[in-house]
Amino acid sequence: MTDAQEKEDRLIRRVLIALPVFALLGFLATVALVAVMISYNFNLLNWME
């Protein structure tokens, strides 16, 4: 394996690890936001008026 291939493999590995991590963090943030809105009895339709 050449040095360029190793750098490319490292980049691909980082991307393949980062994408699911960021997706999971985004999902958890969304779930937390929804839980906070429900706990504060926040009504989006009333807020939009």
Jmol script that loads the backbone (N, CA, C; Angstrom):
load data "model"
ATOM      1  N   MET A   1       0.845  -1.193   0.000  1.00  0.00           N
ATOM      2  CA  MET A   1       0.000   0.000   0.000  1.00  0.00           C
ATOM      3  C   MET A   1       0.880   1.243   0.000  1.00  0.00           C
ATOM      4  N   THR A   2       0.507   2.195  -0.789  1.00  0.00           N
ATOM      5  CA  THR A   2       1.285   3.435  -0.845  1.00  0.00           C
ATOM      6  C   THR A   2       0.820   4.389   0.243  1.00  0.00           C
ATOM      7  N   ASP A   3       1.608   5.421   0.434  1.00  0.00           N
ATOM      8  CA  ASP A   3       1.277   6.422   1.452  1.00  0.00           C
ATOM      9  C   ASP A   3      -0.022   7.139   1.115  1.00  0.00           C
ATOM     10  N   ALA A   4      -0.249   7.408  -0.168  1.00  0.00           N
ATOM     11  CA  ALA A   4      -1.486   8.084  -0.586  1.00  0.00           C
ATOM     12  C   ALA A   4      -2.700   7.213  -0.307  1.00  0.00           C
ATOM     13  N   GLN A   5      -2.565   5.905  -0.528  1.00  0.00           N
ATOM     14  CA  GLN A   5      -3.693   5.005  -0.247  1.00  0.00           C
ATOM     15  C   GLN A   5      -3.993   4.948   1.247  1.00  0.00           C
ATOM     16  N   GLU A   6      -2.939   4.947   2.060  1.00  0.00           N
ATOM     17  CA  GLU A   6      -3.148   4.915   3.514  1.00  0.00           C
ATOM     18  C   GLU A   6      -3.851   6.182   3.987  1.00  0.00           C
ATOM     19  N   LYS A   7      -3.470   7.336   3.445  1.00  0.00           N
ATOM     20  CA  LYS A   7      -4.136   8.588   3.818  1.00  0.00           C
ATOM     21  C   LYS A   7      -5.601   8.562   3.392  1.00  0.00           C
ATOM     22  N   GLU A   8      -5.843   8.030   2.188  1.00  0.00           N
ATOM     23  CA  GLU A   8      -7.218   7.946   1.705  1.00  0.00           C
ATOM     24  C   GLU A   8      -8.039   6.975   2.554  1.00  0.00           C
ATOM     25  N   ASP A   9      -7.434   5.844   2.926  1.00  0.00           N
ATOM     26  CA  ASP A   9      -8.132   4.889   3.780  1.00  0.00           C
ATOM     27  C   ASP A   9      -8.474   5.490   5.136  1.00  0.00           C
ATOM     28  N   ARG A  10      -7.518   6.265   5.679  1.00  0.00           N
ATOM     29  CA  ARG A  10      -7.769   6.925   6.955  1.00  0.00           C
ATOM     30  C   ARG A  10      -8.919   7.918   6.838  1.00  0.00           C
ATOM     31  N   LEU A  11      -8.950   8.671   5.749  1.00  0.00           N
ATOM     32  CA  LEU A  11     -10.020   9.647   5.526  1.00  0.00           C
ATOM     33  C   LEU A  11     -11.369   8.946   5.404  1.00  0.00           C
ATOM     34  N   ILE A  12     -11.413   7.867   4.623  1.00  0.00           N
ATOM     35  CA  ILE A  12     -12.663   7.120   4.461  1.00  0.00           C
ATOM     36  C   ILE A  12     -13.128   6.565   5.797  1.00  0.00           C
ATOM     37  N   ARG A  13     -12.186   6.039   6.593  1.00  0.00           N
ATOM     38  CA  ARG A  13     -12.543   5.486   7.904  1.00  0.00           C
ATOM     39  C   ARG A  13     -13.100   6.578   8.810  1.00  0.00           C
ATOM     40  N   ARG A  14     -12.478   7.769   8.775  1.00  0.00           N
ATOM     41  CA  ARG A  14     -12.983   8.873   9.594  1.00  0.00           C
ATOM     42  C   ARG A  14     -14.390   9.278   9.169  1.00  0.00           C
ATOM     43  N   VAL A  15     -14.626   9.350   7.870  1.00  0.00           N
ATOM     44  CA  VAL A  15     -15.949   9.737   7.368  1.00  0.00           C
ATOM     45  C   VAL A  15     -16.983   8.688   7.765  1.00  0.00           C
ATOM     46  N   LEU A  16     -16.636   7.410   7.612  1.00  0.00           N
ATOM     47  CA  LEU A  16     -17.585   6.347   7.934  1.00  0.00           C
ATOM     48  C   LEU A  16     -17.883   6.270   9.423  1.00  0.00           C
ATOM     49  N   ILE A  17     -16.965   6.725  10.253  1.00  0.00           N
ATOM     50  CA  ILE A  17     -17.222   6.767  11.697  1.00  0.00           C
ATOM     51  C   ILE A  17     -17.974   8.042  12.066  1.00  0.00           C
ATOM     52  N   ALA A  18     -17.609   9.174  11.434  1.00  0.00           N
ATOM     53  CA  ALA A  18     -18.199  10.459  11.806  1.00  0.00           C
ATOM     54  C   ALA A  18     -19.670  10.554  11.413  1.00  0.00           C
ATOM     55  N   LEU A  19     -20.037  10.031  10.243  1.00  0.00           N
ATOM     56  CA  LEU A  19     -21.429  10.157   9.794  1.00  0.00           C
ATOM     57  C   LEU A  19     -22.430   9.531  10.759  1.00  0.00           C
ATOM     58  N   PRO A  20     -22.253   8.266  11.162  1.00  0.00           N
ATOM     59  CA  PRO A  20     -23.222   7.719  12.128  1.00  0.00           C
ATOM     60  C   PRO A  20     -23.173   8.405  13.485  1.00  0.00           C
ATOM     61  N   VAL A  21     -21.982   8.870  13.899  1.00  0.00           N
ATOM     62  CA  VAL A  21     -21.880   9.568  15.186  1.00  0.00           C
ATOM     63  C   VAL A  21     -22.690  10.862  15.149  1.00  0.00           C
ATOM     64  N   PHE A  22     -22.512  11.654  14.072  1.00  0.00           N
ATOM     65  CA  PHE A  22     -23.273  12.905  13.966  1.00  0.00           C
ATOM     66  C   PHE A  22     -24.767  12.639  13.790  1.00  0.00           C
ATOM     67  N   ALA A  23     -25.124  11.574  13.074  1.00  0.00           N
ATOM     68  CA  ALA A  23     -26.536  11.232  12.917  1.00  0.00           C
ATOM     69  C   ALA A  23     -27.138  10.869  14.272  1.00  0.00           C
ATOM     70  N   LEU A  24     -26.411  10.105  15.068  1.00  0.00           N
ATOM     71  CA  LEU A  24     -26.895   9.721  16.392  1.00  0.00           C
ATOM     72  C   LEU A  24     -27.016  10.943  17.301  1.00  0.00           C
ATOM     73  N   LEU A  25     -26.022  11.833  17.266  1.00  0.00           N
ATOM     74  CA  LEU A  25     -26.090  13.040  18.090  1.00  0.00           C
ATOM     75  C   LEU A  25     -27.253  13.936  17.669  1.00  0.00           C
ATOM     76  N   GLY A  26     -27.480  14.051  16.370  1.00  0.00           N
ATOM     77  CA  GLY A  26     -28.614  14.831  15.893  1.00  0.00           C
ATOM     78  C   GLY A  26     -29.942  14.235  16.325  1.00  0.00           C
ATOM     79  N   PHE A  27     -30.021  12.907  16.251  1.00  0.00           N
ATOM     80  CA  PHE A  27     -31.247  12.222  16.685  1.00  0.00           C
ATOM     81  C   PHE A  27     -31.484  12.428  18.181  1.00  0.00           C
ATOM     82  N   LEU A  28     -30.427  12.285  18.977  1.00  0.00           N
ATOM     83  CA  LEU A  28     -30.577  12.471  20.424  1.00  0.00           C
ATOM     84  C   LEU A  28     -30.949  13.912  20.766  1.00  0.00           C
ATOM     85  N   ALA A  29     -30.392  14.873  20.036  1.00  0.00           N
ATOM     86  CA  ALA A  29     -30.742  16.277  20.274  1.00  0.00           C
ATOM     87  C   ALA A  29     -32.202  16.527  19.927  1.00  0.00           C
ATOM     88  N   THR A  30     -32.671  15.928  18.840  1.00  0.00           N
ATOM     89  CA  THR A  30     -34.075  16.080  18.447  1.00  0.00           C
ATOM     90  C   THR A  30     -34.999  15.462  19.489  1.00  0.00           C
ATOM     91  N   VAL A  31     -34.649  14.270  19.948  1.00  0.00           N
ATOM     92  CA  VAL A  31     -35.462  13.604  20.970  1.00  0.00           C
ATOM     93  C   VAL A  31     -35.481  14.431  22.249  1.00  0.00           C
ATOM     94  N   ALA A  32     -34.330  14.975  22.645  1.00  0.00           N
ATOM     95  CA  ALA A  32     -34.273  15.801  23.856  1.00  0.00           C
ATOM     96  C   ALA A  32     -35.115  17.055  23.697  1.00  0.00           C
ATOM     97  N   LEU A  33     -35.052  17.682  22.526  1.00  0.00           N
ATOM     98  CA  LEU A  33     -35.843  18.884  22.276  1.00  0.00           C
ATOM     99  C   LEU A  33     -37.335  18.587  22.342  1.00  0.00           C
ATOM    100  N   VAL A  34     -37.747  17.484  21.736  1.00  0.00           N
ATOM    101  CA  VAL A  34     -39.163  17.095  21.780  1.00  0.00           C
ATOM    102  C   VAL A  34     -39.585  16.801  23.220  1.00  0.00           C
ATOM    103  N   ALA A  35     -38.731  16.131  23.980  1.00  0.00           N
ATOM    104  CA  ALA A  35     -39.063  15.822  25.378  1.00  0.00           C
ATOM    105  C   ALA A  35     -39.208  17.094  26.205  1.00  0.00           C
ATOM    106  N   VAL A  36     -38.322  18.063  25.973  1.00  0.00           N
ATOM    107  CA  VAL A  36     -38.414  19.335  26.707  1.00  0.00           C
ATOM    108  C   VAL A  36     -39.689  20.073  26.311  1.00  0.00           C
ATOM    109  N   MET A  37     -40.021  20.086  25.021  1.00  0.00           N
ATOM    110  CA  MET A  37     -41.245  20.763  24.581  1.00  0.00           C
ATOM    111  C   MET A  37     -42.487  20.111  25.182  1.00  0.00           C
ATOM    112  N   ILE A  38     -42.500  18.791  25.229  1.00  0.00           N
ATOM    113  CA  ILE A  38     -43.647  18.099  25.809  1.00  0.00           C
ATOM    114  C   ILE A  38     -43.731  18.386  27.308  1.00  0.00           C
ATOM    115  N   SER A  39     -42.593  18.390  27.996  1.00  0.00           N
ATOM    116  CA  SER A  39     -42.609  18.618  29.440  1.00  0.00           C
ATOM    117  C   SER A  39     -43.053  20.037  29.781  1.00  0.00           C
ATOM    118  N   TYR A  40     -42.731  20.998  28.910  1.00  0.00           N
ATOM    119  CA  TYR A  40     -43.190  22.371  29.136  1.00  0.00           C
ATOM    120  C   TYR A  40     -44.558  22.623  28.516  1.00  0.00           C
ATOM    121  N   ASN A  41     -45.184  21.594  27.961  1.00  0.00           N
ATOM    122  CA  ASN A  41     -46.502  21.682  27.345  1.00  0.00           C
ATOM    123  C   ASN A  41     -46.509  22.747  26.243  1.00  0.00           C
ATOM    124  N   PHE A  42     -45.474  22.703  25.401  1.00  0.00           N
ATOM    125  CA  PHE A  42     -45.312  23.681  24.326  1.00  0.00           C
ATOM    126  C   PHE A  42     -46.150  23.246  23.124  1.00  0.00           C
ATOM    127  N   ASN A  43     -47.000  24.168  22.653  1.00  0.00           N
ATOM    128  CA  ASN A  43     -47.862  23.859  21.519  1.00  0.00           C
ATOM    129  C   ASN A  43     -47.376  24.666  20.306  1.00  0.00           C
ATOM    130  N   LEU A  44     -46.853  23.971  19.305  1.00  0.00           N
ATOM    131  CA  LEU A  44     -46.288  24.632  18.143  1.00  0.00           C
ATOM    132  C   LEU A  44     -47.344  25.424  17.377  1.00  0.00           C
ATOM    133  N   LEU A  45     -48.571  24.916  17.310  1.00  0.00           N
ATOM    134  CA  LEU A  45     -49.616  25.595  16.554  1.00  0.00           C
ATOM    135  C   LEU A  45     -50.007  26.924  17.207  1.00  0.00           C
ATOM    136  N   ASN A  46     -50.055  26.961  18.531  1.00  0.00           N
ATOM    137  CA  ASN A  46     -50.345  28.223  19.214  1.00  0.00           C
ATOM    138  C   ASN A  46     -49.203  29.213  19.027  1.00  0.00           C
ATOM    139  N   TRP A  47     -47.983  28.721  19.035  1.00  0.00           N
ATOM    140  CA  TRP A  47     -46.817  29.580  18.896  1.00  0.00           C
ATOM    141  C   TRP A  47     -46.761  30.189  17.497  1.00  0.00           C
ATOM    142  N   MET A  48     -47.238  29.476  16.484  1.00  0.00           N
ATOM    143  CA  MET A  48     -47.166  29.960  15.120  1.00  0.00           C
ATOM    144  C   MET A  48     -48.194  31.059  14.818  1.00  0.00           C
ATOM    145  N   GLU A  49     -49.234  31.149  15.614  1.00  0.00           N
ATOM    146  CA  GLU A  49     -50.270  32.143  15.353  1.00  0.00           C
ATOM    147  C   GLU A  49     -49.801  33.553  15.654  1.00  0.00           C
TER     148      GLU A  49
END
end "model"
wireframe off; spacefill off
backbone 0.3
color backbone group
